């Protein structure tokens, strides 16, 4: 009887052990899953994207802002240059320089100072710049021709006179901004650039070069 009782006891204990083992495994598995979950192993992809997205957006916004500032600066610079150019064109367009029917038109860039020779066109006698311009004579006055077809005459300090000119058929044809023509006679050329000339101011020939 004892042998049968022992065998029966062993058989009755086996299911209990299996149940306990399964339960223990389930508890361990649940614990492992809980640990992994709280450590972020099963983190939500949407949450991860939401965390990194603002950084990318901020960087993009900074780049766009920087580009906008650069573009604004360039636009400002371009507008300033265009404004200066337009002003020059308006000044030049207000002066009508008469030209001859044929002959190439050229320009040059040079500055000339009076050489001290002044001749009275009525008497032929030599005189002085002070006699011609009086108290308005500018001792540092010059006449400058620019390659854009403009000129500036500052021989008289009373006012700096400007205007437009062309070189055509070995002549300098020039007109002041008040529509008065400059009476200029070239006496020596170097190609299309004058070497020496004189300008007639109110009956006096003032020599340059």
Secondary structure, DSSP 8 states (H G I E B T S, - for coil): -HHHHHHHHHHHHHHHHHHHHHHHHHHHHHHHHHHHHHTTTT--HHHHHHHHHHHHHHHHHHHHHHHHHHHHHHHHHHHHHHHHHHHHHHHHHT------SSS-EE---EEE-EEEEEEETTT--EE-HHHHHGGGB-TT--EEE-TTSEEEE-SBTT--EEEEEEEETTEEEEEETTS-EE-EEEEEEETTEEEEEEEEETTEEEEE-
